[in-house]
């Protein structure tokens, strides 16, 4: 005993870092099971209609699919760099990286818009006369294509909205170098969206 | 354990930009490898891309970007359990369809 009293620093507010992170991971698990089920459906139908899937996949734009993969992979990088930056107390850089992530997310959606527009223009959309005249396997392929990339696109849209909130928090110092769990959880969501696309690329675009 | 050490353990040490840029470069290279393999029209190589390269890419995102490498064992087991459930469902569904 040297006489000095060690008083623990009183926390200003209650924070449950582990709980917040665990909660987000459990949500990620539900998403994995949701998309996992769709991937299983894809697998089964492809097993039943291999030739139709092969032929239908030929019609997808591989270049656009690969471009969007690179866009999303890069957006995952800028997302993680935004978290590193705020932890290193570089607020400006963190904002820059988060803005880049949002921009790349929007780029992905714009590409998706052009891709879908071209398909719809060619009369390929669920329930279209042109598609209904085709073999059942091709109808299933395009049904799964619109369903799965559509659900994924919805996730990208939600991700961009979440990041808009994160941007507000970041600018107003609600996300700081010592309190960044919100940004980290937003990152978990965004990376999950990236992982799902990693599987969509070979299954739809490179399946031919 | 000092407060800062505790905080370090909870948040993990800060990994610099470099590690993540390297992981991103690996992901880009693997993507092009996947596209290259699909262009060969060789079924074995395409299957290799689907069953090895694609899960490797996903693992890299989970392990580094989603920070799983630096998480505790319990969370890692939870991820493995979730993926295990998916594999069981995949197996059951396929055996049902292929042998009915």
Interface residues (C-beta under 8 A of the other chain):
Chain A: X8 X9 X17 X18 X22 X25 X29 X32 X33 X36 X37 X40 X43 X44 X47 X48 X62 X66 X69 X70 X73 X74 X76 X77 X79 X80 X81 X84 X87 X88 X178 X184 X187 X188 X191 X192 X194 X195 X198 X199 X201 X202 X203 X206 X208
Chain B: X3 X7 X10 X11 X14 X15 X16 X17 X20 X21 X23 X24 X27 X28 X31 X34 X35 X38 X46 X49 X50 X54 X57 X58 X61 X62 X64 X65 X66 X67 X75 X78 X79 X82 X83 X85 X86 X89 X90 X93 X94 X97 X98
